[in-house]
Amino acid sequence: MTGSVSPRRADTRRNHERILAVAAESLSCSAELSFNAIARKAEVGVGTVYRHFPTPESLILAVYEREVRHLVDVVPRLLAEHSPEDAFRTWISEYLAHYMMTKRGLADALTVATKSCEKLPANAYEALAGAVSTLVAANVAAGNVRDDLNPQTVLRGLAGLFYLNPADSWREHTADLTDLIWNGMRKA
């Protein structure tokens, strides 16, 4: 059959995704990874985890890339469902800030993983910059913001989210930071 996927390949993809999902959940609170615990929770053999991710560093980087992809992939849906301004604000508060507040273990694990031979993928920053570019372009087209904005500058401003404390009123502080950035972006 043309275009069909073998059950084995589909199963492999499902296992891969389950392993990543379980690892992401595990890394949300701790930088420590146990391949045995991940295999058990993902309902696969530990050998399957090692076949997909031969080292803890490769698994950590794959989780990071998956999480960044989720942040980027949601942008078109937000723009389809919301006004450009609301899409921008929703992306920051419900996706970017939420990601940063719930992935502290991943951040710590990335620090460890990138000290080894692995390097943080440069395309992750480019992907996030592309997501911000899309949101800024939609707001420029809607007449909401200045047309001379550099999306990378906006992304650098959003780096202030790194300084929020997940145990504090991070949603309120995110709204304050978003307002500050938005006011700097608006037309005079």
C-alpha positions as CSV (number, residue, x, y, z in Angstrom):
1,M,0.0,0.0,0.0
2,T,1.4,3.3,-1.0
3,G,1.7,5.9,1.8
4,S,1.0,3.4,4.6
5,V,3.3,3.2,7.6
6,S,4.4,-0.1,8.9
7,P,3.1,-1.0,12.3
8,R,6.6,-1.4,13.5
9,R,7.6,2.2,12.4
10,A,4.4,3.6,14.0
11,D,5.2,1.8,17.2
12,T,8.8,3.1,17.1
13,R,7.5,6.7,16.8
14,R,5.0,6.2,19.6
15,N,7.7,4.8,21.9
16,H,10.0,7.7,21.0
17,E,7.3,10.2,21.8
18,R,6.3,8.4,25.1
19,I,9.9,8.4,26.2
20,L,10.2,12.1,25.5
21,A,7.0,12.9,27.3
22,V,8.0,11.0,30.4
23,A,11.5,12.5,30.4
24,A,10.0,16.0,30.0
25,E,7.7,15.3,33.0
26,S,10.7,14.0,35.0
27,L,12.8,17.0,34.1
28,S,10.1,19.5,35.1
29,C,11.3,19.2,38.7
30,S,14.7,17.6,38.7
31,A,17.8,17.5,36.6
32,E,18.3,13.8,37.3
33,L,17.2,11.2,34.8
34,S,16.8,7.5,35.5
35,F,16.5,5.5,32.3
36,N,15.0,2.6,34.3
37,A,12.3,4.9,35.8
38,I,11.6,6.5,32.4
39,A,11.3,3.1,30.7
40,R,8.9,1.8,33.4
41,K,6.7,5.0,33.2
42,A,6.7,5.0,29.4
43,E,5.9,1.3,29.4
44,V,8.9,0.3,27.3
45,G,12.0,-1.7,28.0
46,V,15.1,0.1,29.2
47,G,16.9,-1.1,26.1
48,T,14.3,0.8,24.0
49,V,15.2,4.0,25.8
50,Y,18.9,3.4,25.2
51,R,18.2,2.6,21.5
52,H,16.5,5.9,21.0
53,F,18.8,7.9,23.3
54,P,22.2,6.3,23.9
55,T,23.2,8.9,26.6
56,P,21.4,11.0,29.2
57,E,22.7,14.1,27.3
58,S,21.1,13.0,24.1
59,L,17.8,12.5,25.9
60,I,18.0,15.9,27.6
61,L,18.7,17.7,24.3
62,A,15.9,15.8,22.6
63,V,13.5,16.9,25.3
64,Y,14.7,20.5,25.0
65,E,14.2,20.4,21.2
66,R,10.7,18.9,21.6
67,E,9.7,21.6,24.1
68,V,10.9,24.4,21.9
69,R,9.1,22.9,18.9
70,H,5.9,23.0,21.0
71,L,6.4,26.6,21.8
72,V,6.9,27.4,18.1
73,D,4.2,25.2,16.7
74,V,1.4,26.8,18.8
75,V,1.9,30.3,17.2
76,P,-0.1,29.8,14.0
77,R,-3.0,28.4,16.1
78,L,-2.9,31.3,18.5
79,L,-3.0,33.8,15.6
80,A,-5.9,31.9,14.0
81,E,-7.9,32.0,17.3
82,H,-7.0,35.4,18.7
83,S,-6.3,38.9,17.7
84,P,-2.6,39.5,17.1
85,E,-2.1,41.3,20.4
86,D,-4.0,38.6,22.3
87,A,-2.0,35.9,20.5
88,F,1.3,37.7,21.5
89,R,0.2,38.0,25.1
90,T,-1.2,34.5,25.3
91,W,2.0,33.0,23.8
92,I,4.1,34.8,26.5
93,S,1.9,34.1,29.5
94,E,0.4,30.7,28.7
95,Y,3.3,29.1,26.8
96,L,6.7,30.8,27.2
97,A,6.5,31.8,30.8
98,H,4.7,28.6,31.8
99,Y,7.4,26.6,30.1
100,M,10.1,28.5,31.9
101,M,8.4,28.1,35.3
102,T,7.7,24.4,34.9
103,K,11.0,23.3,33.3
104,R,13.6,24.3,36.0
105,G,14.9,20.8,36.1
106,L,15.3,20.8,32.3
107,A,17.3,24.1,32.6
108,D,19.6,22.5,35.2
109,A,20.0,19.3,33.1
110,L,20.8,21.4,30.0
111,T,23.6,23.1,31.9
112,V,25.1,19.7,32.8
113,A,24.4,18.2,29.3
114,T,26.1,21.1,27.5
115,K,29.2,20.9,29.6
116,S,29.8,17.5,28.1
117,C,30.5,17.0,24.4
118,E,26.9,17.9,23.6
119,K,26.1,21.5,22.6
120,L,22.8,23.4,22.9
121,P,21.2,23.4,19.4
122,A,21.5,26.8,17.8
123,N,18.3,26.2,15.8
124,A,16.3,26.3,19.1
125,Y,17.1,30.0,19.5
126,E,16.4,30.6,15.8
127,A,13.1,28.7,16.1
128,L,12.0,30.9,19.1
129,A,13.2,34.0,17.2
130,G,11.0,32.9,14.3
131,A,8.0,32.5,16.5
132,V,8.5,36.0,17.9
133,S,9.0,37.3,14.3
134,T,5.7,35.8,13.3
135,L,3.9,37.3,16.3
136,V,5.5,40.7,15.7
137,A,4.8,40.7,12.0
138,A,1.1,40.0,12.7
139,N,1.0,42.9,15.1
140,V,2.8,45.2,12.6
141,A,0.2,44.2,9.9
142,A,-2.6,44.9,12.4
143,G,-1.2,48.4,13.1
144,N,-0.6,47.5,16.7
145,V,3.1,48.0,16.9
146,R,6.0,49.9,15.3
147,D,7.2,48.5,12.0
148,D,10.9,49.0,12.9
149,L,10.9,46.4,15.6
150,N,13.7,43.8,15.7
151,P,12.1,40.5,16.9
152,Q,15.4,39.4,18.4
153,T,15.3,42.5,20.6
154,V,11.8,41.5,21.7
155,L,13.0,38.0,22.4
156,R,15.9,39.4,24.5
157,G,13.4,41.4,26.5
158,L,11.4,38.3,27.2
159,A,14.6,36.8,28.7
160,G,13.5,38.7,31.8
161,L,11.1,35.8,32.4
162,F,14.2,33.7,33.4
163,Y,14.4,35.8,36.6
164,L,10.9,35.0,37.8
165,N,10.5,32.6,40.7
166,P,8.1,29.7,40.1
167,A,7.2,29.8,43.8
168,D,6.2,33.4,43.7
169,S,3.5,35.3,41.8
170,W,5.1,34.5,38.4
171,R,1.8,35.0,36.4
172,E,1.4,38.5,37.8
173,H,5.1,39.3,37.1
174,T,4.7,37.9,33.6
175,A,1.8,40.2,32.9
176,D,3.8,43.1,34.2
177,L,6.8,42.3,32.0
178,T,4.5,41.7,29.0
179,D,2.9,45.1,29.5
180,L,6.3,46.7,29.7
181,I,7.5,45.1,26.5
182,W,4.2,45.7,24.7
183,N,4.3,49.4,25.6
184,G,7.8,49.7,24.2
185,M,6.6,48.0,21.0
186,R,3.5,50.1,20.4
187,K,3.3,52.9,17.9
188,A,3.8,56.4,19.3
